[in-house]
């Protein structure tokens, strides 16, 4: 039987994938942090996180329908 996937089905599948990816990201951040702590003078680890952060800002801005600068400002307000 060939069942066509609906938009709702695809949305749910992709939402689940994103949840798994965010969990995976958290695990990878823990590993990255351990490596960074082992080499506290290596600025490369901070640069790595700068790249990840920039991509996350872009992603959040896209989903929120905002400009990346708005997200940057909100992050600054949280500090």
C-alpha positions, -999 to 999 in steps of 0.1 A, spaced: 0 0 0 14 34 -10 4 60 16 11 96 7 28 117 33 9 148 43 24 182 51 15 175 88 33 142 87 64 158 72 63 186 97 61 162 126 90 141 112 112 172 108 102 185 142 113 152 157 146 154 138 152 189 151 146 177 186 171 149 182 196 173 166 194 197 195 199 168 219 229 157 199 242 193 198 241 194 236 262 162 237 287 175 212 290 208 232 298 188 263 326 169 244 338 202 229 339 218 263 360 190 277 385 195 249 385 232 254 391 229 291 421 206 284 436 234 263 425 267 280 448 289 260 436 276 226 413 303 211 402 279 184 376 264 206 360 298 212 360 304 175 343 271 169 315 282 192 314 316 175 306 298 142 280 276 158 264 306 175 262 326 143 244 297 126 220 294 155 213 331 155 205 328 118 182 298 124 163 315 153 160 347 133 146 327 104 120 309 125 110 340 144 107 361 113 132 386 127 165 401 116 196 385 131 204 418 147 172 416 167 182 382 181 217 395 188 202 424 208 180 400 227 210 379 236 229 410 248 199 420 270 201 386 287 237 391 298 
